[in-house]
Amino acid sequence: MAASDTAITTKVKASIFKEPELKSLAIHVETEKGVVMLSGFVESKAEADKAVKAAKAVEGVTSVKSAIKVK
């Protein structure tokens, strides 16, 4: 059985928060049918890429869409 969207959202937030450069950033996470949508603002493209990578590493995530903007 696939993980629930709520559980995936929680795991993605935890995964992003574990990254030292990302934990203080306001990245919003939403999940619908295993598709994670990230939004918010970061300081660099590298931080945005790291957030996407952290989200993709979470079990149950089928794809990641990013609307993260670089300040």
mmCIF file of the C-alpha atoms, coordinates in Angstrom:
data_MODEL
# 
_entry.id   MODEL 
# 
loop_
_atom_site.group_PDB 
_atom_site.id 
_atom_site.type_symbol 
_atom_site.label_atom_id 
_atom_site.label_alt_id 
_atom_site.label_comp_id 
_atom_site.label_asym_id 
_atom_site.label_entity_id 
_atom_site.label_seq_id 
_atom_site.pdbx_PDB_ins_code 
_atom_site.Cartn_x 
_atom_site.Cartn_y 
_atom_site.Cartn_z 
_atom_site.occupancy 
_atom_site.B_iso_or_equiv 
_atom_site.pdbx_formal_charge 
_atom_site.auth_seq_id 
_atom_site.auth_comp_id 
_atom_site.auth_asym_id 
_atom_site.auth_atom_id 
_atom_site.pdbx_PDB_model_num 
ATOM 1  C CA . MET A 1 1  ? 0.000  0.000  0.000  1.00 0.00 ? 1  MET A CA 1 
ATOM 2  C CA . ALA A 1 2  ? 1.300  3.438  -0.888 1.00 0.00 ? 2  ALA A CA 1 
ATOM 3  C CA . ALA A 1 3  ? 2.163  5.831  1.884  1.00 0.00 ? 3  ALA A CA 1 
ATOM 4  C CA . SER A 1 4  ? -0.493 8.426  2.600  1.00 0.00 ? 4  SER A CA 1 
ATOM 5  C CA . ASP A 1 5  ? 0.009  11.927 1.259  1.00 0.00 ? 5  ASP A CA 1 
ATOM 6  C CA . THR A 1 6  ? 0.093  13.287 4.816  1.00 0.00 ? 6  THR A CA 1 
ATOM 7  C CA . ALA A 1 7  ? 2.839  10.834 5.794  1.00 0.00 ? 7  ALA A CA 1 
ATOM 8  C CA . ILE A 1 8  ? 4.839  11.682 2.664  1.00 0.00 ? 8  ILE A CA 1 
ATOM 9  C CA . THR A 1 9  ? 4.534  15.428 3.374  1.00 0.00 ? 9  THR A CA 1 
ATOM 10 C CA . THR A 1 10 ? 5.796  14.877 6.931  1.00 0.00 ? 10 THR A CA 1 
ATOM 11 C CA . LYS A 1 11 ? 8.747  12.770 5.727  1.00 0.00 ? 11 LYS A CA 1 
ATOM 12 C CA . VAL A 1 12 ? 9.678  15.273 3.001  1.00 0.00 ? 12 VAL A CA 1 
ATOM 13 C CA . LYS A 1 13 ? 9.642  18.149 5.520  1.00 0.00 ? 13 LYS A CA 1 
ATOM 14 C CA . ALA A 1 14 ? 11.860 16.090 7.852  1.00 0.00 ? 14 ALA A CA 1 
ATOM 15 C CA . SER A 1 15 ? 14.227 15.234 4.997  1.00 0.00 ? 15 SER A CA 1 
ATOM 16 C CA . ILE A 1 16 ? 14.539 18.892 3.969  1.00 0.00 ? 16 ILE A CA 1 
ATOM 17 C CA . PHE A 1 17 ? 14.969 20.001 7.598  1.00 0.00 ? 17 PHE A CA 1 
ATOM 18 C CA . LYS A 1 18 ? 17.899 17.562 8.008  1.00 0.00 ? 18 LYS A CA 1 
ATOM 19 C CA . GLU A 1 19 ? 19.877 19.533 5.419  1.00 0.00 ? 19 GLU A CA 1 
ATOM 20 C CA . PRO A 1 20 ? 21.809 22.231 7.351  1.00 0.00 ? 20 PRO A CA 1 
ATOM 21 C CA . GLU A 1 21 ? 21.510 24.857 4.574  1.00 0.00 ? 21 GLU A CA 1 
ATOM 22 C CA . LEU A 1 22 ? 17.784 24.273 4.147  1.00 0.00 ? 22 LEU A CA 1 
ATOM 23 C CA . LYS A 1 23 ? 16.420 23.958 7.675  1.00 0.00 ? 23 LYS A CA 1 
ATOM 24 C CA . SER A 1 24 ? 16.004 27.685 8.235  1.00 0.00 ? 24 SER A CA 1 
ATOM 25 C CA . LEU A 1 25 ? 14.309 28.281 4.882  1.00 0.00 ? 25 LEU A CA 1 
ATOM 26 C CA . ALA A 1 26 ? 10.569 28.537 4.394  1.00 0.00 ? 26 ALA A CA 1 
ATOM 27 C CA . ILE A 1 27 ? 9.899  25.714 1.953  1.00 0.00 ? 27 ILE A CA 1 
ATOM 28 C CA . HIS A 1 28 ? 6.252  24.700 1.708  1.00 0.00 ? 28 HIS A CA 1 
ATOM 29 C CA . VAL A 1 29 ? 5.471  21.053 0.974  1.00 0.00 ? 29 VAL A CA 1 
ATOM 30 C CA . GLU A 1 30 ? 2.222  19.639 -0.413 1.00 0.00 ? 30 GLU A CA 1 
ATOM 31 C CA . THR A 1 31 ? 1.571  16.089 -1.576 1.00 0.00 ? 31 THR A CA 1 
ATOM 32 C CA . GLU A 1 32 ? -1.208 14.767 -3.781 1.00 0.00 ? 32 GLU A CA 1 
ATOM 33 C CA . LYS A 1 33 ? -1.263 11.107 -4.844 1.00 0.00 ? 33 LYS A CA 1 
ATOM 34 C CA . GLY A 1 34 ? 2.472  10.777 -4.217 1.00 0.00 ? 34 GLY A CA 1 
ATOM 35 C CA . VAL A 1 35 ? 3.365  13.890 -6.229 1.00 0.00 ? 35 VAL A CA 1 
ATOM 36 C CA . VAL A 1 36 ? 5.212  16.379 -4.033 1.00 0.00 ? 36 VAL A CA 1 
ATOM 37 C CA . MET A 1 37 ? 4.927  20.085 -4.787 1.00 0.00 ? 37 MET A CA 1 
ATOM 38 C CA . LEU A 1 38 ? 7.580  22.343 -3.265 1.00 0.00 ? 38 LEU A CA 1 
ATOM 39 C CA . SER A 1 39 ? 7.263  26.111 -3.064 1.00 0.00 ? 39 SER A CA 1 
ATOM 40 C CA . GLY A 1 40 ? 8.929  28.961 -1.241 1.00 0.00 ? 40 GLY A CA 1 
ATOM 41 C CA . PHE A 1 41 ? 12.117 30.960 -1.471 1.00 0.00 ? 41 PHE A CA 1 
ATOM 42 C CA . VAL A 1 42 ? 15.778 29.978 -1.243 1.00 0.00 ? 42 VAL A CA 1 
ATOM 43 C CA . GLU A 1 43 ? 19.066 31.843 -1.519 1.00 0.00 ? 43 GLU A CA 1 
ATOM 44 C CA . SER A 1 44 ? 20.481 29.882 -4.479 1.00 0.00 ? 44 SER A CA 1 
ATOM 45 C CA . LYS A 1 45 ? 19.652 27.368 -7.206 1.00 0.00 ? 45 LYS A CA 1 
ATOM 46 C CA . ALA A 1 46 ? 21.860 24.857 -5.361 1.00 0.00 ? 46 ALA A CA 1 
ATOM 47 C CA . GLU A 1 47 ? 19.543 25.081 -2.337 1.00 0.00 ? 47 GLU A CA 1 
ATOM 48 C CA . ALA A 1 48 ? 16.492 24.572 -4.557 1.00 0.00 ? 48 ALA A CA 1 
ATOM 49 C CA . ASP A 1 49 ? 18.138 21.539 -6.179 1.00 0.00 ? 49 ASP A CA 1 
ATOM 50 C CA . LYS A 1 50 ? 19.032 20.129 -2.754 1.00 0.00 ? 50 LYS A CA 1 
ATOM 51 C CA . ALA A 1 51 ? 15.415 20.482 -1.581 1.00 0.00 ? 51 ALA A CA 1 
ATOM 52 C CA . VAL A 1 52 ? 14.166 18.622 -4.677 1.00 0.00 ? 52 VAL A CA 1 
ATOM 53 C CA . LYS A 1 53 ? 16.778 15.894 -4.174 1.00 0.00 ? 53 LYS A CA 1 
ATOM 54 C CA . ALA A 1 54 ? 15.789 15.508 -0.506 1.00 0.00 ? 54 ALA A CA 1 
ATOM 55 C CA . ALA A 1 55 ? 12.122 15.203 -1.491 1.00 0.00 ? 55 ALA A CA 1 
ATOM 56 C CA . LYS A 1 56 ? 12.836 12.626 -4.220 1.00 0.00 ? 56 LYS A CA 1 
ATOM 57 C CA . ALA A 1 57 ? 14.709 10.459 -1.690 1.00 0.00 ? 57 ALA A CA 1 
ATOM 58 C CA . VAL A 1 58 ? 11.570 9.953  0.427  1.00 0.00 ? 58 VAL A CA 1 
ATOM 59 C CA . GLU A 1 59 ? 9.835  6.593  0.064  1.00 0.00 ? 59 GLU A CA 1 
ATOM 60 C CA . GLY A 1 60 ? 6.413  6.881  -1.567 1.00 0.00 ? 60 GLY A CA 1 
ATOM 61 C CA . VAL A 1 61 ? 7.226  9.978  -3.617 1.00 0.00 ? 61 VAL A CA 1 
ATOM 62 C CA . THR A 1 62 ? 6.384  9.354  -7.286 1.00 0.00 ? 62 THR A CA 1 
ATOM 63 C CA . SER A 1 63 ? 7.569  12.736 -8.580 1.00 0.00 ? 63 SER A CA 1 
ATOM 64 C CA . VAL A 1 64 ? 8.541  16.197 -7.386 1.00 0.00 ? 64 VAL A CA 1 
ATOM 65 C CA . LYS A 1 65 ? 7.376  19.496 -8.854 1.00 0.00 ? 65 LYS A CA 1 
ATOM 66 C CA . SER A 1 66 ? 9.227  22.591 -7.741 1.00 0.00 ? 66 SER A CA 1 
ATOM 67 C CA . ALA A 1 67 ? 7.914  26.140 -7.671 1.00 0.00 ? 67 ALA A CA 1 
ATOM 68 C CA . ILE A 1 68 ? 10.800 27.226 -5.436 1.00 0.00 ? 68 ILE A CA 1 
ATOM 69 C CA . LYS A 1 69 ? 12.076 30.695 -6.314 1.00 0.00 ? 69 LYS A CA 1 
ATOM 70 C CA . VAL A 1 70 ? 15.609 31.997 -5.798 1.00 0.00 ? 70 VAL A CA 1 
ATOM 71 C CA . LYS A 1 71 ? 15.648 35.328 -3.915 1.00 0.00 ? 71 LYS A CA 1 
# 
